[in-house]
Amino acid sequence: MLFIGTTTPLSFVRDVLFPYAVAHTRKYLEETWTRDSTKDVVFQLLKQRKSDETDATLQPPTLDAQLLE
């Protein structure tokens, strides 16, 4: 994600935003799945994932060991 480290400290993203998303995504999707907008976003994410998996030019980022602590 491009926003990491630009305006928000990485520790906030790692310690607050990611856990929040993990804790609330399932409930949000269950509550909004009947909306076309939710289905469209999920479809676009799946489409992007498939594209990323087949794009040989994409390389996983190299993570500093300190970021994983």
Residue pairs with C-beta under 8 A, 6 or more apart in sequence:
1 13
3 13
4 10
4 13
8 17
10 67
14 67
29 38
29 42
32 38
33 39
52 58
